[in-house]
Amino acid sequence: MSLQINRLLWMSLFGMVASAVVSVVVVGYVGFVTVTTLLAGGPVLDLLLGLALPVVASLSVLLLVFVLSILGTGVGVARSVTLPSRTHLVDAAEAAERRNPMLAALSLSDRVAEVVLSERARHDRHLDRLKRRYVAGELSEQEFERRVYTILDADGRRDAGRVELDGDRIHVGEPER
């Protein structure tokens, strides 16, 4: 966390605490003076009318300081929070889909990927997913190749060739004859 954000947070927290404490002291003072006047048999209404303007003005200023301090704390916290990278959001959505079939039916990861990834990156992620499914035996070789060709055609990367899986890479080569 940077020194400026840290300073903003501490100043804001101090402003909140100080304005709250001073507000309690002002209200306590008004209560004390009122009770003392009542016990002495003095004119309470005149006392309260005399205190109304300075008390309302000071409480208004303290409320403003308190609200600004809350806003400053919010800004400081928001600036200090680090958001996950865009690909981490897609990874998290995919993990959630694997754990919850209802989310998989909603294609949550595809919807998140549409928002956060470029078209090329989306195609690369889709190729990775296809490769995992092929290795897991969920797709036949023909279905795998057909889907890979579709993605490569859409991405403009297909060299009219045969798709081969080599470790963690997908290669496009010359067609078999």
C-alpha positions as CSV (number, residue, x, y, z in Angstrom):
1,M,0.0,0.0,0.0
2,S,1.4,3.4,-0.9
3,L,2.3,6.0,1.7
4,Q,-0.3,8.4,0.3
5,I,-3.1,5.9,0.5
6,N,-2.0,4.8,4.0
7,R,-1.9,8.5,5.1
8,L,-5.4,9.0,3.6
9,L,-6.8,6.0,5.5
10,W,-5.3,7.1,8.8
11,M,-6.4,10.8,8.4
12,S,-9.9,9.6,7.5
13,L,-10.1,7.2,10.4
14,F,-8.9,9.9,12.8
15,G,-11.5,12.3,11.4
16,M,-14.3,9.8,11.9
17,V,-13.2,9.0,15.5
18,A,-12.5,12.7,16.4
19,S,-15.8,13.9,15.0
20,A,-17.8,11.2,16.7
21,V,-16.0,11.9,20.1
22,V,-16.6,15.6,19.8
23,S,-20.2,15.1,18.9
24,V,-20.7,12.9,22.0
25,V,-19.0,15.6,24.1
26,V,-21.2,18.4,22.7
27,V,-24.4,16.4,23.2
28,G,-23.2,15.4,26.7
29,Y,-22.5,19.0,27.5
30,V,-26.0,20.1,26.4
31,G,-27.5,17.2,28.5
32,F,-25.4,18.2,31.5
33,V,-26.3,21.8,31.3
34,T,-30.0,21.0,30.8
35,V,-30.1,18.6,33.8
36,T,-28.2,21.1,36.0
37,T,-30.6,23.9,35.0
38,L,-33.6,21.6,35.8
39,L,-32.2,20.7,39.2
40,A,-31.6,24.3,40.0
41,G,-35.1,25.2,39.0
42,G,-34.0,27.5,36.2
43,P,-35.7,28.3,32.8
44,V,-34.8,25.2,30.7
45,L,-36.6,26.4,27.6
46,D,-34.6,29.7,27.5
47,L,-31.4,27.7,28.0
48,L,-32.1,25.3,25.2
49,L,-33.1,28.1,22.8
50,G,-29.9,29.8,23.6
51,L,-27.8,26.7,23.0
52,A,-29.7,25.6,19.9
53,L,-27.9,27.7,17.2
54,P,-24.3,26.9,18.4
55,V,-25.1,23.3,19.1
56,V,-26.8,22.7,15.7
57,A,-24.0,24.5,13.9
58,S,-21.3,22.5,15.6
59,L,-23.1,19.2,15.1
60,S,-23.6,20.0,11.4
61,V,-19.9,20.6,11.0
62,L,-19.0,17.5,12.9
63,L,-21.5,15.5,10.8
64,L,-19.9,16.9,7.6
65,V,-16.4,15.9,8.9
66,F,-17.7,12.4,9.7
67,V,-19.2,11.9,6.3
68,L,-16.1,13.2,4.5
69,S,-14.0,10.9,6.6
70,I,-16.1,7.9,5.7
71,L,-15.8,8.8,2.0
72,G,-12.0,9.2,2.4
73,T,-11.8,5.8,4.1
74,G,-13.8,4.3,1.2
75,V,-11.5,5.9,-1.4
76,G,-8.4,4.8,0.5
77,V,-9.6,1.2,0.7
78,A,-10.7,1.2,-2.9
79,R,-7.3,2.4,-4.1
80,S,-5.5,-0.1,-2.0
81,V,-7.4,-3.2,-3.2
82,T,-5.8,-5.1,-6.0
83,L,-8.1,-6.7,-8.5
84,P,-7.3,-10.0,-10.0
85,S,-6.1,-10.1,-13.6
86,R,-8.6,-10.5,-16.3
87,T,-7.5,-14.1,-17.1
88,H,-7.8,-14.9,-13.4
89,L,-11.5,-13.9,-13.5
90,V,-12.1,-16.3,-16.4
91,D,-10.1,-19.1,-14.6
92,A,-12.3,-18.6,-11.5
93,A,-15.5,-18.8,-13.7
94,E,-14.2,-22.0,-15.3
95,A,-13.4,-23.5,-11.9
96,A,-16.9,-22.5,-10.6
97,E,-18.4,-24.2,-13.7
98,R,-16.5,-27.4,-13.0
99,R,-17.8,-27.5,-9.4
100,N,-21.4,-26.5,-10.2
101,P,-23.1,-28.0,-13.3
102,M,-25.8,-25.3,-13.2
103,L,-23.2,-22.7,-13.8
104,A,-21.8,-24.7,-16.7
105,A,-25.2,-24.7,-18.3
106,L,-25.2,-20.9,-18.1
107,S,-21.7,-20.8,-19.8
108,L,-20.5,-18.4,-17.2
109,S,-16.8,-18.6,-18.2
110,D,-17.7,-17.8,-21.8
111,R,-19.7,-14.8,-20.8
112,V,-16.9,-13.5,-18.6
113,A,-14.3,-14.2,-21.3
114,E,-16.4,-12.2,-23.8
115,V,-16.1,-9.2,-21.6
116,V,-12.5,-9.5,-20.5
117,L,-10.5,-11.2,-23.2
118,S,-9.6,-10.3,-26.7
119,E,-10.9,-12.5,-29.5
120,R,-7.6,-14.2,-30.0
121,A,-7.2,-14.9,-26.3
122,R,-10.8,-16.3,-26.2
123,H,-9.9,-18.6,-29.1
124,D,-6.7,-19.7,-27.3
125,R,-8.6,-20.5,-24.2
126,H,-11.2,-22.4,-26.1
127,L,-8.5,-24.4,-27.8
128,D,-7.0,-25.2,-24.4
129,R,-10.4,-26.4,-23.2
130,L,-10.9,-28.6,-26.2
131,K,-7.4,-30.1,-25.7
132,R,-8.2,-30.9,-22.1
133,R,-11.5,-32.5,-23.2
134,Y,-9.8,-34.5,-25.9
135,V,-7.1,-35.8,-23.6
136,A,-9.8,-36.7,-21.0
137,G,-11.5,-38.8,-23.7
138,E,-14.6,-36.6,-23.9
139,L,-14.1,-35.9,-27.6
140,S,-13.1,-38.2,-30.5
141,E,-10.2,-37.2,-32.6
142,Q,-12.5,-36.3,-35.5
143,E,-14.7,-34.1,-33.3
144,F,-11.6,-32.5,-31.7
145,E,-10.1,-31.7,-35.1
146,R,-13.4,-30.4,-36.5
147,R,-13.8,-28.0,-33.5
148,V,-10.1,-26.9,-33.6
149,Y,-10.5,-26.1,-37.4
150,T,-13.6,-24.1,-36.6
151,I,-11.7,-22.0,-34.1
152,L,-8.7,-21.6,-36.3
153,D,-10.8,-20.6,-39.2
154,A,-12.6,-18.0,-37.1
155,D,-9.3,-16.7,-35.9
156,G,-7.6,-16.7,-39.3
157,R,-4.8,-19.0,-38.2
158,R,-5.7,-22.2,-40.1
159,D,-3.2,-23.3,-42.7
160,A,-5.4,-25.9,-44.4
161,G,-3.7,-28.8,-42.6
162,R,-4.0,-31.5,-40.1
163,V,-4.3,-30.7,-36.4
164,E,-1.9,-32.6,-34.1
165,L,-1.7,-32.6,-30.3
166,D,1.9,-32.5,-29.1
167,G,2.1,-32.3,-25.3
168,D,0.6,-29.0,-24.4
169,R,0.7,-27.5,-27.9
170,I,-1.7,-27.8,-30.8
171,H,0.1,-27.9,-34.2
172,V,-1.5,-27.4,-37.6
173,G,0.3,-29.2,-40.4
174,E,-0.1,-30.7,-43.8
175,P,-3.2,-32.8,-44.3
176,E,-2.8,-36.6,-44.5
177,R,-3.1,-38.2,-47.9
